[in-house]
Amino acid sequence: MTGAPRHCIKCGREVGPDETICEICNRAGMATPSASQYHGTMVVAIVLGVILLAVAGSLALRGVGPYSAQVVAVAPAAADTAITISVANQGTKAGRAKCQLVANDSQGRSLQSISVVSPIVPGGQRITFDEHMPGLAARPHSVSVACQ
């Protein structure tokens, strides 16, 4: 069974089943790379690209965090609950903390949970900011916070 005819990668002329370039385009008679050489080159390029991205990402995030946080105040607001949070960046570079707030009732059951992102926290410093937790029927017994 013969497959579909192959064509020269430069000019489009029909070539043999084991050729990639025609005799006219390859006047010097140089050997062309095999398919495994092409694929091997691409695999190496992709692997090196992924490694470079990982190193660049690691260097970009070095010195940011870890974060520690605490709830400073909980107060009922008009249509929600206002929560004041204090976040400290224990790293050397500024960054934003992703925080998980959990409102609990008096038995310790979770009433609601929300995820928030803090404003920029300078390296080695602490900031305080307010967040709102909508949908709570009553003031929660306690609110916990964990940031990363």
Protein Blocks (a to p, Z undefined) as FASTA:
>chain_A
ZZdddddfklopacdfkbcbdfklmmnopacddfklmmmmmmmmmmmmmmmmmmmmmmmm
gopajdddddfbdcddfklccdddddddfbfbdcddddddddddfkopafbdcddddddd
dehiacddddddehiabdcfbdcdddZZ
